[in-house]
């Protein structure tokens, strides 16, 4: 997989949707989602719904990121990693994708933590500095120094979004 910095900004919406007790959908989605086909990076661990990163086939930019909190508590924690924020967004090229192969499944486990007013989805055992590439002013995709995707940073969670987390009994 190749991560390329880009200055092509897209507007995104963030949705945090309660789907019942113990289940919440997090989704960061391009406002003008393209009708073209998408590639999907699927990060799964075999027991909960996967993290899905949809990539526009034409532009190589992220169309949406979705993941769930399922039967887990989001706890307030400090993370040990230094997160370096960039204004750039990214393009994702993966030479495993083709006209016949639209998705790539990767085994990876994630934790979801609350840090101040932010929610961070972070791959377990992530070490070293984390590079945070901007999707929009409050949402970032996280990569390690090897350009592996290791998570998502959602900054400045609104009180209405926290209410959804509390009502679903995951916070």
QUIZI-V406476 format. One record per backbone hydrogen bond with DSSP energy under -0.5 kcal/mol. CO is the residue of the C=O (numbers start at 0). NH is the residue of the N-H. Records with the same first field share a line. If there is no record, write none. Layout:
CO=NH ; NH
This chain:
1=3 ; 92
3=90
5=88
6=8
10=30
12=28
14=16 ; 26
15=17
16=24
19=18 ; 22
21=70
22=18
23=68
24=16
25=66
26=14 ; 28
27=64
28=12
29=32
30=32
36=56
38=54
39=41 ; 103
40=42 ; 52
41=43 ; 105
42=50
43=107
47=44
49=51
50=42 ; 52
51=53 ; 65
52=40
53=62 ; 63
54=38
55=59
59=91
60=55
62=29
63=53
64=27
65=51
66=25
67=69
68=23
72=74
74=76 ; 113
81=83 ; 129
82=84
83=131
85=133
87=133
88=5
89=61
90=3 ; 92
92=1
93=96
100=97
101=39
103=41
105=43 ; 107
108=123
110=121
111=74
112=114 ; 119
113=76
114=117
116=156
117=114
118=153
119=112 ; 121
120=151
121=110
122=125
129=83 ; 131
130=132 ; 142
131=85
132=140
134=9
135=134 ; 138
137=154
138=134 ; 135
139=152
140=132
141=149 ; 150
142=130
143=146
147=143
149=122
150=141
151=120 ; 153
152=139 ; 154
153=118
157=161
158=162
159=163
160=164
161=165
162=166
163=167
164=169 ; 170
165=168
167=21
169=73
